[in-house]
Amino acid sequence: MKYFAVLLVSILALAACSGSPSATSEDEDSQVATHVSIFSSKENQKQWVLQAVSVNFENMQNATLKEPRLVLKQDGKDSATVSGELGTFDYEKQLVSIEGNATLTSLTEKAVITASEFFYDIAKDKIWSSTKTTITRGTARSVAKNGIETDSKLTKIIIKKHATRLPENRSELQRSSL
């Protein structure tokens, strides 16, 4: 995490120097950097990379992200991505939120999970949603009404209040097993 702190300070310094060229009086206190990457390394391997088209460093607590893309790593290789329209990065809590047509894609498990918002707890290596979430793996599709919880590898997905419709009769059961 030492590398993360150094990187974060460097990004903040860069943002403070770069300012928005079309700043208005309303924007003068905000610091915006474009095409930003924030990451954490352990034993010379990146654990995760957070990229954004632009980042607004409103204060030293949170960064507001435009078009964020979180890349999660496993053994140095990309294992999953989380993307959306907007997001935030809370430095103190080490929490990333991504919202607006949020998509979680597992590159290793071949699954796509969509929701209105996803959260990633860096310290616990945990991803979750708390709203209706759709899980698609191949042709199988499942809906979790109250969200999901998983690790960054997406090998075990906990579905919150899952609703499954059971067959009403034997012929319906036989059709569904084909």
C-alpha positions as CSV (number, residue, x, y, z in Angstrom):
1,M,0.0,0.0,0.0
2,K,3.0,2.3,0.2
3,Y,3.1,2.4,-3.5
4,F,-0.5,3.4,-3.6
5,A,0.1,6.4,-1.2
6,V,3.0,7.6,-3.3
7,L,0.9,7.3,-6.5
8,L,-2.0,9.1,-5.0
9,V,0.1,12.0,-3.9
10,S,1.6,12.2,-7.4
11,I,-1.8,12.2,-9.0
12,L,-3.0,14.9,-6.7
13,A,0.0,17.0,-7.5
14,L,-0.5,16.5,-11.2
15,A,-4.1,17.4,-10.9
16,A,-3.3,20.6,-8.9
17,C,-0.9,21.7,-11.7
18,S,-3.1,20.8,-14.6
19,G,-6.5,22.5,-13.8
20,S,-9.2,22.6,-16.3
21,P,-8.5,25.0,-19.2
22,S,-12.2,26.0,-19.4
23,A,-12.6,26.6,-15.7
24,T,-15.4,28.8,-14.6
25,S,-15.7,30.6,-11.2
26,E,-17.8,27.7,-10.0
27,D,-15.0,25.2,-11.0
28,E,-12.0,27.1,-9.7
29,D,-11.8,25.2,-6.4
30,S,-12.1,21.8,-8.1
31,Q,-9.0,20.0,-9.5
32,V,-9.6,17.8,-12.5
33,A,-7.2,15.4,-14.1
34,T,-7.9,13.5,-17.3
35,H,-7.0,9.9,-18.3
36,V,-6.0,8.8,-14.8
37,S,-4.9,5.4,-13.6
38,I,-4.7,4.6,-9.8
39,F,-3.4,1.2,-8.8
40,S,-2.1,-0.9,-5.9
41,S,0.8,-3.3,-6.2
42,K,1.9,-6.2,-4.0
43,E,5.1,-8.2,-4.5
44,N,5.7,-6.3,-7.9
45,Q,2.3,-7.3,-9.2
46,K,-0.7,-5.0,-9.6
47,Q,-3.7,-6.1,-7.6
48,W,-6.1,-3.7,-9.2
49,V,-6.1,-0.7,-11.6
50,L,-8.7,2.1,-11.5
51,Q,-8.9,4.1,-14.7
52,A,-11.1,7.0,-15.6
53,V,-11.6,9.5,-18.4
54,S,-11.5,12.3,-15.9
55,V,-11.2,12.5,-12.1
56,N,-12.4,15.4,-10.0
57,F,-10.5,15.6,-6.7
58,E,-13.2,17.5,-4.7
59,N,-11.5,17.0,-1.4
60,M,-8.9,14.7,0.1
61,Q,-11.6,12.2,1.0
62,N,-13.2,11.4,-2.3
63,A,-12.5,11.5,-6.0
64,T,-15.3,11.7,-8.5
65,L,-14.7,9.5,-11.5
66,K,-16.1,9.9,-15.0
67,E,-16.4,6.7,-17.1
68,P,-14.5,4.6,-14.5
69,R,-13.1,1.2,-15.3
70,L,-11.8,-1.0,-12.5
71,V,-9.5,-3.9,-13.6
72,L,-9.0,-6.6,-11.1
73,K,-5.9,-8.8,-11.3
74,Q,-5.1,-12.4,-10.4
75,D,-1.5,-13.6,-10.7
76,G,-0.6,-10.5,-12.7
77,K,-3.3,-11.1,-15.3
78,D,-6.7,-9.3,-15.8
79,S,-9.4,-11.4,-14.1
80,A,-12.4,-9.1,-14.1
81,T,-13.5,-5.5,-15.0
82,V,-16.1,-3.2,-13.5
83,S,-17.2,-0.3,-15.6
84,G,-19.9,2.4,-15.6
85,E,-20.8,6.0,-16.2
86,L,-19.8,7.6,-12.9
87,G,-18.0,6.5,-9.8
88,T,-16.2,7.6,-6.6
89,F,-13.1,6.5,-4.9
90,D,-13.0,7.0,-1.1
91,Y,-9.3,7.1,-0.1
92,E,-9.9,6.7,3.6
93,K,-12.3,3.8,3.4
94,Q,-10.5,2.2,0.4
95,L,-13.9,1.9,-1.3
96,V,-14.7,2.2,-5.0
97,S,-18.3,2.7,-6.3
98,I,-19.2,2.5,-9.9
99,E,-22.8,3.4,-11.1
100,G,-24.8,4.0,-14.2
101,N,-25.3,1.0,-16.3
102,A,-22.6,-0.8,-14.2
103,T,-21.2,-4.0,-15.7
104,L,-19.0,-6.5,-13.9
105,T,-17.3,-8.8,-16.4
106,S,-15.4,-11.9,-15.3
107,L,-12.7,-12.7,-17.8
108,T,-11.8,-16.0,-16.1
109,E,-15.4,-17.3,-15.4
110,K,-17.0,-16.0,-18.6
111,A,-19.8,-14.2,-16.7
112,V,-21.4,-10.8,-17.1
113,I,-23.2,-9.2,-14.2
114,T,-25.1,-6.0,-14.5
115,A,-26.7,-3.7,-11.9
116,S,-27.3,0.0,-11.4
117,E,-24.2,0.2,-9.1
118,F,-21.3,-1.9,-7.8
119,F,-19.0,-1.4,-4.8
120,Y,-15.5,-2.7,-4.4
121,D,-13.9,-2.9,-0.9
122,I,-10.1,-2.9,-1.6
123,A,-9.1,-4.2,1.8
124,K,-11.6,-7.1,1.8
125,D,-11.3,-7.8,-2.0
126,K,-15.1,-7.9,-2.1
127,I,-17.5,-6.7,-4.8
128,W,-21.2,-6.2,-4.1
129,S,-24.4,-4.7,-5.3
130,S,-27.6,-3.9,-3.3
131,T,-30.1,-3.5,-6.1
132,K,-31.6,-5.8,-8.8
133,T,-28.6,-7.6,-10.4
134,T,-28.6,-9.8,-13.5
135,I,-26.1,-12.6,-13.8
136,T,-25.4,-14.0,-17.3
137,R,-23.1,-17.0,-17.9
138,G,-23.4,-18.4,-21.4
139,T,-27.1,-18.8,-22.1
140,A,-28.1,-19.0,-18.4
141,R,-29.5,-15.9,-16.8
142,S,-30.4,-15.3,-13.2
143,V,-31.8,-12.2,-11.4
144,A,-30.9,-11.4,-7.8
145,K,-33.5,-9.0,-6.5
146,N,-31.4,-7.5,-3.7
147,G,-28.0,-7.8,-5.3
148,I,-25.0,-10.0,-5.0
149,E,-21.7,-10.4,-3.1
150,T,-18.5,-11.9,-4.5
151,D,-14.7,-11.8,-4.4
152,S,-12.7,-10.2,-7.2
153,K,-12.3,-13.6,-8.9
154,L,-16.0,-14.2,-9.2
155,T,-15.6,-17.9,-8.4
156,K,-18.3,-17.8,-5.6
157,I,-21.2,-15.4,-6.1
158,I,-23.7,-15.0,-3.2
159,I,-27.1,-14.1,-4.4
160,K,-29.2,-12.0,-2.0
161,K,-33.0,-12.9,-2.0
162,H,-32.9,-14.8,-5.2
163,A,-36.3,-15.7,-6.7
164,T,-36.7,-18.8,-8.8
165,R,-39.9,-19.8,-10.4
166,L,-40.5,-23.6,-9.9
167,P,-42.4,-25.7,-12.5
168,E,-46.1,-26.0,-11.7
169,N,-46.5,-29.5,-13.1
170,R,-44.6,-32.5,-14.5
171,S,-44.8,-31.6,-18.2
172,E,-43.4,-28.1,-17.4
173,L,-40.6,-29.7,-15.4
174,Q,-39.7,-32.0,-18.3
175,R,-39.6,-29.1,-20.8
176,S,-37.3,-27.1,-18.6
177,S,-34.8,-30.0,-18.3
178,L,-34.4,-30.3,-22.0
